[in-house]
Amino acid sequence: MKMLEEKYVDSIFRAFSDELAALGSPLPSVSMIAEEDSDPYRVLASTIISLRTKDEVTMAASKRLFAIAPDIRTLAGLDPEMIADAIKPAGFYRRKGEQLRNIARIILEKHDGIVPADMDELLALPGVGIKTASLVLNLGYGIDAVCVDCHVHEIVNRLGWVATKTPEETEKELRRILPKRFWIPLNELLVRYGQKVCTPVSPFCSRCPESFRCPKNGVGRQR
C-alpha cells in the first residue's frame, strides 16, 4: 500500500464528520472525559473501563472511580473489590478492579507515580494493549499515535486502505500510509462513525456519503 493522499483523507474526514453532525452523535466517552481533564491517569483508567462497555456506562463508572480515587496513589491503596464496586456494571468489572489496582501499584513503584509517556512502557502494564496505550499518548500527552480499535480496523479495511487481519497489523500499516496529522483524530472519528453508520453488522451504506467509491471490502448484508 502506498501513502494515502492528504486531499483524499481530508475529504473522508469532512464527509464522515458532516454525517455525524447531522445525526447529532456525541463524542466517545473517553474523549469526553479527556476534554474535561486530560490527566493521563484519567485517560488510562477510563479507557480500561471502556473496553467492552457502552459509552454511557463508561462515563458514569469513571466518574464514580475518580470520586474515590482522584490519583494513582489513592487508587493503588484501594481494595480491588472497592474499585470493582465503583465501576460496576462495566464489562468484566471485577477483573478490571484487580487490573486497575495492579497498574497503579506498578506505576508507583516503577514510574514514580507518573503514567509513562512511552508506548513500550505502557504496553508493559498488565492488560494494556495498543488501543489503550495510544489513547493515553493521544489524549493524555498530545503525542502522535495511531489508535486502532475494532471500529478503526474494520472501517479502514472496508475502505481498502489496508488489507489486514488484526488491529495490531492495522496500526502498523496506518503508521506507514496515513499522513501524521490524521493520527490523533482518526480514532475518535471512526469510533463514532462505526457506532452510527459503518456498523460492524449490516452497515448503513445507503446513508454513507462515501458509499459511491468505497469498495466495501468484507461487507455482506448492508442497509
Order of alpha helices (4+ residues) and beta strands (2+ residues): alpha-alpha-alpha-alpha-alpha-alpha-alpha-alpha-alpha-alpha-alpha-alpha
